[in-house]
């Protein structure tokens, strides 16, 4: 048998092939058996798209497989302007002998029961009783030929309007995401791209016009949903398995979890090995905050963060909680201290009462402080309507109270300011005074906070993590993204170490005090030291009584007298800047300069601000080899959807900034629709009248009341 004869016998009816077709690159002497040959032929045929686009199906056309016939009819439907689906089958002795393919509009829409208590989609059905279809039947002509599927019935007419070539691609049957595209989409999703960004990147990669991908954004989101459901069954087990593997790889990896009565995951805390090491170096001050909508179970995400010797944010540990009740926070704080082997000296949080109660019970030796931004951000809702035109003056006076040095002065001036605005009986003012030890710097400066007064450092990590996750993210993927944030922090720390070696620090004077600090402190801390040292020369000694000195700014109208104690070894100042920041204040440095002190005592160059080469490796607490959490994870179930605290947004009364719609206007002409850069009257700026050139009255907004208060003396 020659090659042309073989091609005629193996070709389906109506198909035209040439000898140059790659399909004939096959050795007929090494053909497999019939079953294997049919499968191989089917794969080759589908890949080569052997049917010319201009040939329509016809009665008598043969196919080697049912799927081949379906592909042929589907291609015909695509170029004609409709979509198809598989329909009836006829089975005999368990084998399909006949198959019908019909138009998507075949049949009539089934009756839909309406339930007013449930949200339903009122999408109209496309079925209109269309009769277009194609029937194939399994037949065998002769013994030497294999069984073939033959078209025995073909109805071409439709009872509905057909789509054009530009419209047919929008049909659901034609919106297909290939395996290659799925892998690419998952890769771009892992990189933190949103669905719209993923679509645009793939359009550019494929060099096609906008909107001509074979799928829509909705299809990509549905694909993500299918992936989430596929991996959601063992979500809790995957998370715990990830933690156990981390513990086996490094004994410093810490984690603990609890389950409820139904073996569902309740709380979990984990701290990777790098975080454990960071905590034992820089865990003297901790910022704790919670955030929401970062996982599919709506579990609040709590993070413990701090500040390293370069002034950068570092992560100590993470937690997922079932709720934000006192018992949950108590478990978290107790677990944190137990696994991390020591308690922090200070901790900074928001005003959550359940969190405060838990910290008071589990961390009695830790000084607790409230974030000042969470307090001042509520002022507009509390006092705007009450004070009206006096609101800005109240904020400015509050700002001045906030900057007072001593508790005695604060206690004396607070009633005066409150009485000035008739707020003696205001519940918010009364509440602020009751918790004064948690937010007034005069009561906090005796404790080390690294200069932090807000929980803003935790927000930076939350913002980084939220770039890659959403409220639909499963737990295991969520933890992997947190690990990426930790790796990012580690790389930044290495980069900062490189910069301090490569760039170094520049001396501004020839003072041995500055030279000593330059060789010990990191560039971040040395810059803070230089700022204080540069201003130390502006202060003079106004009195001296033994080891006690009175220091005052040379311009007596700008500052008050600060009392400095210096006996040659110990130095303290009434401003308590060193206790709060860990950096010597300008007042102590001024005394050093006046008393010819040329060397800073080592206790005033804290190890936590020193360069890595000078930091001695602290002895890590001894950890047992066995895993600290010895609980089976094979039967741990996924947690339920958590109910977060607070009133639902649809039922909550709004006030202050929330009810005011902010309209941005030009800073020059005060008109809306443009800014000062694009202002059409910008050319006349040099002809401004004197009233516009005068400085505005200094208010709290000008001096930075919200969101951050700066603790400068």
N, C-alpha and C positions, 0 to 999 in steps of 0.2 A: 504494500500500500504506500503510495507516494504521499507527500505532505499535503498537496492540494485536495486529494480525495479524503484524507483524514479531517481536514478542516471543514469540508462540506458535511461530513457525517456528524461532527461534533457541534456544528454551529446551530443555534436556534433559528427558527424560521424568520425570515425577514431581516436578519442581521447581515451586514456587509463588512467583511474584513479583508485586509490586504496581507501580503506576505511579509511586509515590513512591520506588522503589528507586533509589539513585544510579547503578546500572549503566546506567540508561536516559538518563543525561545525555550523550547522544551524538547527533551529527548524522548521519543515515543517508545523506545525500547526499554525505558526505565520508568514506565507509568506505574503508579501505585494501584491498589485495588479500587473498585468503583466508588466505595464510600469516601475514601481519602481523596480520590481524584475529584469528586464532585465538590468537596469542601474547598480544595485548593483552587479549583476552577472558579468557584463562586467568589472567593476572596480576590483573585486576580481580576476577574471581570468587573467586580464592583469598584476596584481601585482604578481600573483603566477607563471606566465610564464608556463602555463599548457601544452604547446605543446612541446614535446620532440624535441631536436635539430636535431635528425636524421630523422625525418619524413618530407617529402616534400609534398607540396600541391598536391591534386589529385581531379579529377572531381567527384563531389558528396559530397565533404566535406562541412559541414554546420557550420555557425557562427551565433551567436545571434545578431551581429551588424556589420555594415559596417566597423567601426573602428577596430573591432576585426579581420576582414579579412585582412585589410590593415597591421596590426601589424604582422600577420602570414606571409604574403608575404614579408614584409620587413625583417623579421628574416631569411627567406629563401634566400633572395637576399644577405644578409650580409655574410652568411656562404658560399654562392656560388661564390660571387665575383663581384657583380654589385649593382647598386642602382635603385630605382623605383620612380615613381611619379603617382599621380592620373590623370586619363585620361577621357574618355567620360562617360556621364551619359545618361540614358533614363528616362524621366519623363512622367508620366501619371496622369492627374488631379492634378498636382502640387506635386506629390509624386514620389520620385526616385524609379524606379523598377529595374534598372540595372546600374552597375558601372564597369568600366574597370580600371585596374591598369597595367601600362606598364613599360618597361625598360626605363631608363633615356636616352638611345641612340635611342629611337624610333623617327621616322620622319626625316625630313631633315632641315638643318639650313636655316632660313629665310634670304632673301637678305638684306644686310646692306648697307644703303646709306653712302657714304664717303663724309665728309665735310672737306676739307683741312684747313678751318679757325678755326676748333675746335679740341681740343685734344681728341682722341678716343682710346679706348683700342682695340687692334687688337688680341683679344683672340679667338682662334679657337673653333668652336662649336664641341661638342661631339656627336651630332646626326648623325647617319649613316644609318638610316632606319631599325633598329633592330625590329624584329617581336615578340619578347618574351613578353608575357602578361598573365594576369589572369583576367577572367570575372566572376563576381558574380551576381546572380539574386535573387530577393526577392520572396520567394515562401512560401506557406502554405499547408502542407500535409493534415491535418485533422482539424476539428473544435476544438478539445481539445488541439491542439498544437499551439504555437505562430508562427508568421511569422519568417522565418529564411532565411539568405543569404546563397545561395548554389553556389559552383563553377561549372559553366556550360561550361567553356572553359579555357584551360590551355596550353599555348605554352611555351615549355621549352627551345628550341634551340635559340642561339644568333648568330648574324652575326659579332660579334667582340670578341676579346680575353678577357677572364674573369681574374679578379684579384686574387691574392693569399690572404690568410688570413692576412698576414702582410701588404698588400697594400690596402685592402678594407677599412681600418679604415681612410684612407686619403680622402675618398670621402666626398663632402660637406654634403650629406644626413646623414652621420654617425657622423659628428662633431656637437654634441649637448651639449649645456651648460644647465644643469639641474637647477631648481629653487634654490636648496640648494647651488650649485656651484656659481650661480649668486650672491646670498647674501654674500657668502664668498669672492668673487672677489671684490664686492663693499666695503666690510669691509677693505680688504687689500689695496684697492685703497685709501680709506679714511686715512689710515695710512701712505700714501706717497710712497708706493712701486711702482716701475715701472712694466710694463707688464711682462718683462722677470723674474723679481723677484717674481711676483705673481705666475707665472707658476711653478717656482722652489719650492716655499713654498707649493703649493698644491700637487706637486709630492711627497714631503717629508711627508706631512700629510697623503696622501693616500698610502704611501709605495709602489710606483710603479716605474719602471725604467724611466730614462730620455726620454722624448718624447712620453710617452704612455698615456697621458691624452686624453680624448675623444674630445679635441678641441685644436686649435692652438693659437698662439699669435695673428694672424690676426682675429680670431673669437672673441677674447677678445676685441680687438680694435673696431671691428664692434659692439660689444655689448655696449661699451662706447658711440659710435656714436648714437646708437638707444636711449640710455638713454638721451643723450644731446638733441636730436631732440624732445623727449617726453616732456622734461621740458623747452625747449627753447622758446615755444610759449609765455609764460607769464614770461619771464626772468626779464624784467624791473619791472613788478608789484611785483614779488617775492622779488626783492631787496628792493624796497620802502616799502613793507609790513614788511620786516625784520627790517628796520630802524624805522618804526612807532611803532612796538612792543617794540623795545629797548627804544624809547622815553617814551612810556606809562609805562614801568617798572621802569625807572629812569629818572627823569627830567633833569639830567645832560647830558644825551645822546643828542648830537647835530648833526643835519644833515640839509642839504639844497640841492636842485636840480633845474635844469632848463630843459625845453623842447623846441624843435624847432617848426616851424610853422606846422609841420605834427604830433605834439604830440609825437615825439620820444625823448627818453632820451638824453640829450645833455651833461650836467655836473652834477656831484654829489660829495658832500663832507660830510664826517661823522666823528664824534669823540666820541667813547664810553665814558661812565662815568669815568672809571679809567683814560683814557687819559686826560679828562678834569681836573681831580684833579692833575695829574702829571704836566700839563702845568702851573697851577697856583702855583706850588711849584718850578719847574725847567724850566720854559719857558723864562728865560732871554736870552738864546741862542738857536737858532733853525737851524737845517740843513734840507734843502729841496732838494729833488732829484726826478727824474722821471725814470721809467723803462718801458720796453715794453714786449710784448708777454706773458702776464699774464692772458688774457681773450679772449673769442671767438670773440670779436668785435675789437680787436687790439687797445683798448682805452689806452692811456698812463696812467700809474698809478703813482700818485704823493704822497709822504709821507713826513710828518713833524716829525722829530725825534729830540731828545735832549739827555742830559746826566744827570743822577741822582746823588745823593750824594755818591753813591758807585762806580761811574765811569762807570756805565753800560748804555747801550743804551735803551732809552724809546721812546715810540710812542705817538705823540700828536694828530695826525689826518691823514686821508687818503682822496684821491680824485681820481676820474676817469674823464678824460677830453675827449672831442670830438677831440681836436687837441691841438697843442702847439703854438697857436698864442697869440699875446699880449692881445687880448680881453678875451681869456680863462684864462690866468694867472691873469689878473686884477680881473675878477670875483672871482677866487679862493682866492687871497690875501684879497680882500675886505670881502668875506664871512668868511674867517678864523678869521680875527680880530673881525668881528661882532659877531660871535657865541662864540668865546673863551674869549670875554670881555676885552682883552688887547692885545697890540702889543708887539712883542719881542724887546729886546734891540739890538740884533745882529742877522744876518741871513747869512748862508753859503750855496752857491749854485755853480753850474758850470757856464760856460761863456755864457749861452744862452742869446742872445741879447733881445729876446722878454720877457723872464723872468726878466731880469734886468730892462727893461722899465716898466714892471708892478709893480715891487717892488718899483721903484723910485716914481711912481705915488700913490700907495696905502699905502706904508709904508715909508713915508718921514722921520720919526724920527728914523728909524731903520738903523743901520750901516750894509751895505752890503759888503760881502767878497766873493772872488772866491776861489774855491778849487785849491790848488797848484798842486795836482796830475794831474788834467785835463790839466794844462798848460805844465808841464814838460814831460808828456807822449807824447806830440807832437814834442818834440825837435828832435828826431831821424829823423822824416820825414822832418823837416824844415832845419836842419843844417848839417846832416851827409854828404850829397853829396857836400854841399857848403864848409865846413871846412875840411872834410876828416881827415887827421892825427891830426888836431888841435881840433877836436870835443871834446875829453875828457878834454883837457885843458880849453876849453870854458865852459864846464859844471862845472868844479871845480871853476872857477872864478865866475860863476853865483851863485854857492852855497855860496861862501863867501859874495857876494853882498846881498844875501837873509838874511844872518845872521847879517847884520849891524843893530846897535841899533837906530841910529838917522836918520831922513830924510835928514839932512844937509850932513852927510857923504855919504849917498846913492847918493844924487844929485851930489856930487863931484866925486865919483868913477865910477858911471855908464858911463859917456861919455868916461872915460879913457879905461874901459874894452871893450866897443863897438868899439872904434877906434883901439884897439889892434888887433881885428880880422876883421877889415874893414867891419863892419856891420852897418855903419851909415845910409845907405839908404835901408837896408833890411826891408821889410814891416812887418815881424813878430816882429822884434826888436822894430820898431817904434810903432807897436800896443801894445806891452807889456808896453812900457814906457807911453803910453797914458792912460792905465788902471792901473797904478802903485798903486793908492790909494785903489785898490780892492784886491791886492795880496801881496804887499810888507809889511812885518811885521813891519817895521819902522813906517808905517802909520797906523797900526792896533793895536799896543800894548796898546794904550790908551783905548781900548774897551775890554769888557769881552767876550771871546770866549771859556772859559773852556779848553784852551789848544788845541783846534781843529783847524786844518788848511786844512782838507780834508773832503769830504762828505762820507768817508768810513763807518761811523756809519749807514748811510742809506742802504749801500750795505749789511750789516749784516742782516737786516730785509728783504730786497729783496731776499737774498739767502735763508732765512728760509721759506719765503712764496712760493718761486719757487720750493721747495722740494715737495709740495703737489698739485701744479697746473701747467697748461700748456697753450698754446695758444688756446686750445679748451675748456677751463673751462668757464662755464656760470657764470653770475654775482653773483647770490645768493650764489653759492658754493664758489666763490672767496672771498666774504665778510666773510663767515663763517671761511675760512682759515686764514683771517686776524685776526678775533676774537681769533683764537687759538694762533696766534703769540702774541697777547696782553695778553692772559692768561699765556703764557709761560714767558713773561717778568714779570708779576706780581708774579709768583711763584719764579722766580730767585731773585726778590727783597726781598721776604720773607726769602729765603734761606740766602741771604747776611746779613740780619738783625740778623738771628739766629747765623751766624758765628761770627759776631762782638761781640755778647753777650757770645758765648761759648768759643771762642779763645782769644778774646781781642787783645790788642796790647802790644808789648814789648818795654820797654824803653832802650835806649842805653846809656844814661847818667843820672846823678842825677840833671840835670838842671830843675828848676821850670818852665821854658818856655816849655820844652818838655813835662813835666808832665801835664801842663795846656792844651796843644794841644791834648794830648792823651785822656783826659777826655771829650773833646768836639767834635773832628773831627772823621769821619768815618775811618776805617782802610785804605781805598784807599787814602783818602786825607792826613791822618797822615803819610802814607809812603812817599808821596811827600814832606810833611813838614820835615820829618826826613832827606830826601836826601839833602834838602837845609840847614837844621840846621847842619848836619854833615860837610858840606863844609864851613860853616860860620867861623869855626875856622882857616881856611887857609887864611883868609883875614886880613889885618891890616889897621889901619888908617894912611894915608899918610899926611893928613892935616885936620885942623878943624878951621872953621870960624863961630863962633856963633852956629847956628842950622844947618849948612851945613858941611858935612863930606866927605872927599875923601877916598874911599875904594879901595884897590888894592890887588891882589893876592900876596902872599909872594914871589913867583917866578915871578919877574917883566917881564920876557920874555914871559909869558903865557897870560897875560890879560892886559887890559887897566884900567884906573881909572874910577870908577863909583861914581857919585855924589849922596849922600843920604841926605835928609832933615828930621830932627827929632827934634821936639820941646817939647817932652814929651807926646804929644797927637796924633799928625799927623806925619805919616812917608811916604815918597815917595822916589823912586829911579829912576835913569835915565834909567835903563833897563826895567822898567815898567812890570816886571814879575807879580806883584800882580794884576795890572789892567787887564792883559791878562788871567792869570790863576786863580786868586782869592786866591792865596797862597803866603805868604811872601817869598821874595827872600833871598838868602844867604847874600846879601850886607846889607840889613836892619837888619837881625838877627845878623850880625857881629857888627853893631853899638850898638844893644841892649846889646850884651855881653860886649863890651868895655865901655859902659856908665852905667853898672850895672842896667839894666832894667830887673826886675824879673817877670813882668806880661805883657802879650800881650793885648793891647786894644781890646775890644770886636768887634770893627768895622773891625778888621783884621782877625777875625774868622767868615767868612760869614755863614749865616744861611743855605744856600743851600748846604754847605759841612758838616753840623753838623749831629750828630746822630738823629734818629727819635724821641727819647725821649726828645730831647731838641728843636725840631722844633715845634713852636706854630702853632696851627691850624689856618691858615689864613681864614679870613672871605670870603666865596665863594660869588661871585656876585649873587645878587638876580635874580632868574629866574622865568619867568611867568609860571603859571600852564598849560596854553594852549600850544598846540604844535606850535612851531615857524614857521613851514612850513605848511600852510593851503592850500594845493593844492590837488585836487582829483588825486588818483593814479590808479583808475580803468581803465582809457583809455590811460595810458601812454604806448607807444609802445617801442619795443626794438630798440636800436640805430643801425645805419648802421655801416659797417666796416670802421674804421678810417684809414686815410692815414697818416702815421707818417712822420716826417720831414726827410730831407736828400735825397741824390741821391740814386737811386736803386743800390744795390750791384753789379749787372751785368754791370752797366754803369759807375761805379765810378772808377776813376784812383787811383791806390794804390801806396804807396811809403813808404820809411823808413822801419820799422820793418815788414810791411805787405808783402813786396816783397821778404824779406829774409827768406829762409827756415832754421830754426835753427836746427842744428845737435849737439846733446849733445855728449860730449867727456869726457874721463877720466881726472880728475883733476890732476893726477900724470904723466901718460905717454902721455897724450894728444891724445890717440887713441880712435876711436869710437867703439861702441859695448859693452862697459862695463863702470862701474864707479870706483871710487877710492876704494870702499869697496871690489869689486871683481877683482881688477886689478891683473893680474898674476905677475907683477913686484913689488908687494907690499913688498916682502921680502927684496928687495934692497933699501928700503927707507932710511935706516940708512947710506947708502953710497952716499947720495946725495952730489953733488959738491957744492961749496960755492956759485956759481952764482944762484943756485936754492934756497938756503937758505936765500938769501938776500930779504929784504922786497921790494915789488913793490912800485912804486911811488904812493902816495895817489892821488886818483882821485875821481870824483863825485860818481862813483859806489861803491867805498869803504866806503865812508862816508855817504851813504844813501841819495843821491840827489833825487832819484825817487824810490818809490812814495811819501814818506813823508819827509818833512823837520822838524827837531826838533828845537824848539825855546829855546835853552839853551844859557845862558849868558856866 
